[in-house]
Amino acid sequence: MPQADAALRRAAWLKTLLRWHWISSALCLVALLAFSFTGITLNHAASIPARPEVTNLQADLPDALRASLAAHDGEAPGPLPEAVAGWLESRWRVALAGRDAEWSADEVYLPLPRPGGDAWLRIDRETGAAEYERTDRGWISWLNDLHKGRHAGPVWGWFIDLFAVACLVFSITGLLILQAHAARRPSVWPVTGLGLVIPVLLLLLFVH
């Protein structure tokens, strides 16, 4: 019977939608909670006190490593010599792989931005005096920077993209499920419409 076939197709379609809806919601649940929380902290960042902790470390490079700095040709940006980077990493537990330093005639400067803080490394090319400074602004700042993808690296950026796709699937399947039940629930479209009307009104009235 045509009506029975239509009912079966509708039931199968709803079952598929529900499967995609719960899978996407499960995948993005924890990240959605975290991004929602950091949306609040970002919106009130000026009201949240932060006490940056600054760590400053100093050391002198051995003569052999200092010579490798003096042998660097030119002042174009480029990585530290492997031996120098390895010595600094083992001494201060700082990750230098894949980082380009700024070379000048007098010093080597390496910016080391990171989520929730900042860091930099400077080496005097003549004396071999090295200085490392790290600033930690706390876990709220760390979460806020992760929310924005700031200084978090390409892998975290890919995760944000995949998370956004999961949220799109969750939202679109939710909308289609609402559409399937709208005939028996008259409040579906008015409530859904409020989700559009409220932000549009706020933008028109209060955002200039």
C-alpha positions, 0 to 999 in steps of 0.5 A, a space after each residue: 500500500 502506498 501509505 504504508 510504504 510512505 510511512 516505512 520510508 519516513 520511519 527509515 529517514 527519521 531513524 537515519 537522522 536520529 543516528 547521525 544526530 546522536 553520533 554527532 552530539 556524542 562526538 562534539 559534546 565535551 568540546 561543545 561544553 568547553 567552547 561554551 564555557 570559554 565563550 563566557 570567559 572570553 566575553 568577560 575577560 576584562 572582569 576575570 583577574 589574572 596574575 601572570 607568573 614570569 619565569 626567567 632563566 639564564 645560562 652561558 653556552 659552551 664555547 663549541 656551541 657559541 662558535 656554531 652561532 658565530 659561524 651562521 651565515 647571514 641574518 635571514 630567519 632560520 632555526 638554531 643549530 641542532 647542537 644549540 637547540 638540543 642543549 637548550 631543550 635539555 637544560 630548560 625543557 623548551 621545545 625548539 624544533 621547527 622554530 625559526 629564529 630572528 638572526 642579527 649581527 649581535 644576537 639570536 632572538 626566538 619568539 615562543 608564543 603559546 596558549 595562555 602565555 608567552 615566551 622568548 629566547 635570546 642568545 648573545 652571539 658574541 658572549 654566548 649568554 642565553 636568556 629564556 623568559 616564560 609568562 604564564 597567565 593561568 588556565 582561564 587564559 589557556 582555555 581562551 586561547 585554545 577557543 581562538 586557536 591562538 598559538 595552538 598549532 596546526 593540529 589543534 586548528 584541524 580539530 576545531 575544523 572537524 569539531 565545527 563540522 560535527 556541530 553543523 551535522 548536529 544542528 542540521 539533523 536537529 532541524 530536520 528532526 524538528 521538521 518531521 515532528 512540527 505537524 504534531 507540535 505547533 510550538 516548534 517553528 515559533 520557538 525555532 524562529 526566536 533563535 533567529 529573531 532574538 540575535 537579529 533584533 539585538 544586532 539591529 538595536 544594540 550593536 553599531 
